Amino acid sequence: MENNNIHLTDRLLKAEDVQDILQLSRSGFYAAIRAGLLPKPIKIGKSARWKASVISSVIEHWDS
């Protein structure tokens, strides 16, 4: 079986969770997505979610 770098235990976070983690306001959070500083969400029906591993990568990138 091929390893496609899939995190099987990767949590899907709500917008509010990501905002709390990054300490961003709602408007600042969506502005960062529009500016390309944060990834666009994964859409599940009408819901939007972000992979925890992707948000961790963003934090590591910002800290460096």
N, CA, C and O atoms as CSV, one atom per row, in Angstrom:
chain,resi,resn,atom,element,x,y,z
A,1,MET,N,N,0.840,-1.177,0.000
A,1,MET,CA,C,0.000,0.000,0.000
A,1,MET,C,C,0.885,1.240,0.000
A,1,MET,O,O,1.884,1.299,0.718
A,2,GLU,N,N,0.527,2.197,-0.781
A,2,GLU,CA,C,1.296,3.413,-0.955
A,2,GLU,C,C,1.060,4.388,0.191
A,2,GLU,O,O,-0.067,4.530,0.664
A,3,ASN,N,N,2.118,5.061,0.640
A,3,ASN,CA,C,1.990,6.076,1.690
A,3,ASN,C,C,1.791,7.429,1.027
A,3,ASN,O,O,2.716,7.959,0.411
A,4,ASN,N,N,0.607,7.988,1.145
A,4,ASN,CA,C,0.288,9.282,0.555
A,4,ASN,C,C,0.337,10.394,1.590
A,4,ASN,O,O,-0.298,11.434,1.415
A,5,ASN,N,N,1.087,10.185,2.665
A,5,ASN,CA,C,1.220,11.178,3.737
A,5,ASN,C,C,-0.129,11.564,4.321
A,5,ASN,O,O,-0.360,12.728,4.652
A,6,ILE,N,N,-1.001,10.608,4.445
A,6,ILE,CA,C,-2.319,10.847,5.031
A,6,ILE,C,C,-2.229,10.587,6.526
A,6,ILE,O,O,-1.727,9.549,6.958
A,7,HIS,N,N,-2.716,11.535,7.306
A,7,HIS,CA,C,-2.744,11.381,8.753
A,7,HIS,C,C,-4.099,10.783,9.132
A,7,HIS,O,O,-5.112,11.482,9.133
A,8,LEU,N,N,-4.112,9.502,9.450
A,8,LEU,CA,C,-5.375,8.836,9.731
A,8,LEU,C,C,-6.011,9.334,11.020
A,8,LEU,O,O,-7.221,9.200,11.201
A,9,THR,N,N,-5.225,9.900,11.907
A,9,THR,CA,C,-5.777,10.412,13.154
A,9,THR,C,C,-5.941,11.927,13.123
A,9,THR,O,O,-6.195,12.545,14.157
A,10,ASP,N,N,-5.799,12.524,11.951
A,10,ASP,CA,C,-5.889,13.971,11.806
A,10,ASP,C,C,-7.293,14.452,12.145
A,10,ASP,O,O,-8.278,14.000,11.560
A,11,ARG,N,N,-7.370,15.376,13.100
A,11,ARG,CA,C,-8.661,15.941,13.493
A,11,ARG,C,C,-9.081,17.010,12.505
A,11,ARG,O,O,-8.244,17.698,11.921
A,12,LEU,N,N,-10.371,17.142,12.328
A,12,LEU,CA,C,-10.918,18.228,11.531
A,12,LEU,C,C,-11.440,19.285,12.491
A,12,LEU,O,O,-12.273,19.004,13.353
A,13,LEU,N,N,-10.943,20.497,12.333
A,13,LEU,CA,C,-11.269,21.589,13.242
A,13,LEU,C,C,-12.302,22.527,12.634
A,13,LEU,O,O,-12.305,22.770,11.427
A,14,LYS,N,N,-13.171,23.043,13.476
A,14,LYS,CA,C,-14.128,24.063,13.073
A,14,LYS,C,C,-13.413,25.406,13.001
A,14,LYS,O,O,-12.322,25.572,13.546
A,15,ALA,N,N,-14.040,26.360,12.323
A,15,ALA,CA,C,-13.470,27.699,12.210
A,15,ALA,C,C,-13.198,28.294,13.585
A,15,ALA,O,O,-12.152,28.906,13.802
A,16,GLU,N,N,-14.128,28.119,14.508
A,16,GLU,CA,C,-13.966,28.670,15.850
A,16,GLU,C,C,-12.751,28.091,16.557
A,16,GLU,O,O,-12.055,28.790,17.293
A,17,ASP,N,N,-12.499,26.791,16.323
A,17,ASP,CA,C,-11.335,26.138,16.925
A,17,ASP,C,C,-10.041,26.750,16.389
A,17,ASP,O,O,-9.118,27.045,17.148
A,18,VAL,N,N,-9.992,26.936,15.071
A,18,VAL,CA,C,-8.791,27.496,14.447
A,18,VAL,C,C,-8.593,28.941,14.904
A,18,VAL,O,O,-7.468,29.365,15.169
A,19,GLN,N,N,-9.682,29.689,14.994
A,19,GLN,CA,C,-9.588,31.072,15.463
A,19,GLN,C,C,-9.025,31.121,16.875
A,19,GLN,O,O,-8.188,31.971,17.180
A,20,ASP,N,N,-9.474,30.226,17.730
A,20,ASP,CA,C,-8.966,30.166,19.106
A,20,ASP,C,C,-7.482,29.805,19.138
A,20,ASP,O,O,-6.707,30.417,19.872
A,21,ILE,N,N,-7.093,28.822,18.351
A,21,ILE,CA,C,-5.701,28.376,18.311
A,21,ILE,C,C,-4.792,29.507,17.835
A,21,ILE,O,O,-3.723,29.737,18.401
A,22,LEU,N,N,-5.230,30.209,16.789
A,22,LEU,CA,C,-4.405,31.262,16.200
A,22,LEU,C,C,-4.641,32.624,16.831
A,22,LEU,O,O,-3.960,33.594,16.496
A,23,GLN,N,N,-5.596,32.700,17.735
A,23,GLN,CA,C,-5.956,33.944,18.416
A,23,GLN,C,C,-6.300,35.037,17.411
A,23,GLN,O,O,-5.777,36.150,17.474
A,24,LEU,N,N,-7.192,34.696,16.484
A,24,LEU,CA,C,-7.662,35.631,15.468
A,24,LEU,C,C,-9.140,35.888,15.656
A,24,LEU,O,O,-9.892,35.007,16.073
A,25,SER,N,N,-9.551,37.106,15.344
A,25,SER,CA,C,-10.979,37.409,15.324
A,25,SER,C,C,-11.586,36.728,14.102
A,25,SER,O,O,-10.868,36.260,13.218
A,26,ARG,N,N,-12.899,36.679,14.063
A,26,ARG,CA,C,-13.584,36.070,12.911
A,26,ARG,C,C,-13.189,36.773,11.619
A,26,ARG,O,O,-12.860,36.119,10.630
A,27,SER,N,N,-13.222,38.106,11.623
A,27,SER,CA,C,-12.902,38.849,10.405
A,27,SER,C,C,-11.424,38.687,10.038
A,27,SER,O,O,-11.086,38.579,8.859
A,28,GLY,N,N,-10.551,38.671,11.035
A,28,GLY,CA,C,-9.128,38.472,10.778
A,28,GLY,C,C,-8.831,37.091,10.229
A,28,GLY,O,O,-7.962,36.927,9.373
A,29,PHE,N,N,-9.554,36.100,10.725
A,29,PHE,CA,C,-9.408,34.724,10.265
A,29,PHE,C,C,-9.767,34.604,8.786
A,29,PHE,O,O,-9.002,34.040,8.003
A,30,TYR,N,N,-10.923,35.129,8.407
A,30,TYR,CA,C,-11.347,35.027,7.012
A,30,TYR,C,C,-10.523,35.926,6.099
A,30,TYR,O,O,-10.352,35.612,4.921
A,31,ALA,N,N,-10.009,37.038,6.622
A,31,ALA,CA,C,-9.101,37.886,5.843
A,31,ALA,C,C,-7.803,37.132,5.546
A,31,ALA,O,O,-7.258,37.241,4.447
A,32,ALA,N,N,-7.306,36.366,6.525
A,32,ALA,CA,C,-6.091,35.579,6.332
A,32,ALA,C,C,-6.300,34.494,5.276
A,32,ALA,O,O,-5.379,34.179,4.522
A,33,ILE,N,N,-7.489,33.927,5.218
A,33,ILE,CA,C,-7.792,32.920,4.171
A,33,ILE,C,C,-7.807,33.593,2.813
A,33,ILE,O,O,-7.213,33.084,1.863
A,34,ARG,N,N,-8.485,34.740,2.709
A,34,ARG,CA,C,-8.542,35.462,1.428
A,34,ARG,C,C,-7.151,35.885,0.956
A,34,ARG,O,O,-6.875,35.884,-0.243
A,35,ALA,N,N,-6.276,36.245,1.898
A,35,ALA,CA,C,-4.918,36.683,1.572
A,35,ALA,C,C,-3.985,35.512,1.263
A,35,ALA,O,O,-2.849,35.723,0.837
A,36,GLY,N,N,-4.454,34.283,1.473
A,36,GLY,CA,C,-3.634,33.112,1.211
A,36,GLY,C,C,-2.696,32.747,2.349
A,36,GLY,O,O,-1.828,31.889,2.185
A,37,LEU,N,N,-2.860,33.388,3.501
A,37,LEU,CA,C,-2.024,33.078,4.658
A,37,LEU,C,C,-2.489,31.818,5.371
A,37,LEU,O,O,-1.703,31.152,6.045
A,38,LEU,N,N,-3.757,31.495,5.222
A,38,LEU,CA,C,-4.341,30.266,5.763
A,38,LEU,C,C,-4.982,29.499,4.617
A,38,LEU,O,O,-5.440,30.098,3.644
A,39,PRO,N,N,-5.017,28.171,4.730
A,39,PRO,CA,C,-5.613,27.370,3.656
A,39,PRO,C,C,-7.130,27.516,3.617
A,39,PRO,O,O,-7.775,27.833,4.617
A,40,LYS,N,N,-7.672,27.276,2.438
A,40,LYS,CA,C,-9.124,27.221,2.305
A,40,LYS,C,C,-9.614,25.962,3.013
A,40,LYS,O,O,-8.866,24.995,3.155
A,41,PRO,N,N,-10.854,25.975,3.449
A,41,PRO,CA,C,-11.359,24.825,4.207
A,41,PRO,C,C,-11.687,23.620,3.331
A,41,PRO,O,O,-11.829,23.712,2.112
A,42,ILE,N,N,-11.797,22.507,4.006
A,42,ILE,CA,C,-12.365,21.301,3.403
A,42,ILE,C,C,-13.864,21.426,3.606
A,42,ILE,O,O,-14.318,21.619,4.733
A,43,LYS,N,N,-14.628,21.323,2.553
A,43,LYS,CA,C,-16.079,21.438,2.664
A,43,LYS,C,C,-16.682,20.048,2.820
A,43,LYS,O,O,-16.405,19.138,2.040
A,44,ILE,N,N,-17.510,19.911,3.842
A,44,ILE,CA,C,-18.253,18.674,4.089
A,44,ILE,C,C,-19.711,19.095,4.177
A,44,ILE,O,O,-20.175,19.569,5.215
A,45,GLY,N,N,-20.418,18.917,3.084
A,45,GLY,CA,C,-21.773,19.452,3.011
A,45,GLY,C,C,-21.700,20.958,3.100
A,45,GLY,O,O,-21.001,21.592,2.310
A,46,LYS,N,N,-22.407,21.540,4.043
A,46,LYS,CA,C,-22.365,22.983,4.250
A,46,LYS,C,C,-21.309,23.394,5.277
A,46,LYS,O,O,-21.092,24.582,5.515
A,47,SER,N,N,-20.663,22.411,5.874
A,47,SER,CA,C,-19.678,22.677,6.925
A,47,SER,C,C,-18.297,22.913,6.330
A,47,SER,O,O,-17.960,22.370,5.278
A,48,ALA,N,N,-17.511,23.722,7.007
A,48,ALA,CA,C,-16.125,23.976,6.630
A,48,ALA,C,C,-15.236,23.478,7.763
A,48,ALA,O,O,-15.494,23.752,8.935
A,49,ARG,N,N,-14.196,22.751,7.406
A,49,ARG,CA,C,-13.273,22.205,8.395
A,49,ARG,C,C,-11.841,22.352,7.895
A,49,ARG,O,O,-11.585,22.411,6.692
A,50,TRP,N,N,-10.909,22.409,8.854
A,50,TRP,CA,C,-9.486,22.502,8.559
A,50,TRP,C,C,-8.790,21.350,9.252
A,50,TRP,O,O,-9.121,21.022,10.391
A,51,LYS,N,N,-7.817,20.722,8.575
A,51,LYS,CA,C,-7.050,19.642,9.173
A,51,LYS,C,C,-6.133,20.217,10.238
A,51,LYS,O,O,-5.463,21.227,10.017
A,52,ALA,N,N,-6.107,19.572,11.389
A,52,ALA,CA,C,-5.254,20.005,12.493
A,52,ALA,C,C,-3.785,19.998,12.081
A,52,ALA,O,O,-3.028,20.883,12.480
A,53,SER,N,N,-3.377,19.016,11.294
A,53,SER,CA,C,-1.970,18.936,10.863
A,53,SER,C,C,-1.603,20.118,9.972
A,53,SER,O,O,-0.476,20.610,10.033
A,54,VAL,N,N,-2.530,20.575,9.154
A,54,VAL,CA,C,-2.274,21.721,8.281
A,54,VAL,C,C,-2.140,22.993,9.111
A,54,VAL,O,O,-1.260,23.815,8.856
A,55,ILE,N,N,-3.009,23.152,10.101
A,55,ILE,CA,C,-2.933,24.326,10.970
A,55,ILE,C,C,-1.624,24.292,11.764
A,55,ILE,O,O,-1.008,25.337,11.972
A,56,SER,N,N,-1.193,23.117,12.207
A,56,SER,CA,C,0.100,22.986,12.897
A,56,SER,C,C,1.242,23.419,11.993
A,56,SER,O,O,2.177,24.082,12.443
A,57,SER,N,N,1.171,23.051,10.729
A,57,SER,CA,C,2.198,23.449,9.761
A,57,SER,C,C,2.221,24.955,9.570
A,57,SER,O,O,3.289,25.555,9.453
A,58,VAL,N,N,1.049,25.563,9.538
A,58,VAL,CA,C,0.957,27.020,9.404
A,58,VAL,C,C,1.624,27.685,10.598
A,58,VAL,O,O,2.384,28.639,10.438
A,59,ILE,N,N,1.341,27.182,11.796
A,59,ILE,CA,C,1.931,27.750,13.009
A,59,ILE,C,C,3.452,27.620,12.971
A,59,ILE,O,O,4.161,28.573,13.296
A,60,GLU,N,N,3.958,26.453,12.580
A,60,GLU,CA,C,5.408,26.254,12.488
A,60,GLU,C,C,6.025,27.213,11.491
A,60,GLU,O,O,7.105,27.751,11.734
A,61,HIS,N,N,5.347,27.434,10.366
A,61,HIS,CA,C,5.847,28.346,9.322
A,61,HIS,C,C,5.881,29.780,9.845
A,61,HIS,O,O,6.841,30.509,9.596
A,62,TRP,N,N,4.830,30.190,10.574
A,62,TRP,CA,C,4.757,31.554,11.116
A,62,TRP,C,C,5.828,31.787,12.174
A,62,TRP,O,O,6.363,32.889,12.293
A,63,ASP,N,N,6.138,30.734,12.948
A,63,ASP,CA,C,7.121,30.864,14.035
A,63,ASP,C,C,8.556,30.930,13.513
A,63,ASP,O,O,9.453,31.387,14.222
A,64,SER,N,N,8.777,30.475,12.280
A,64,SER,CA,C,10.152,30.451,11.781
A,64,SER,C,C,10.525,31.711,11.055
A,64,SER,O,O,11.653,31.837,10.577
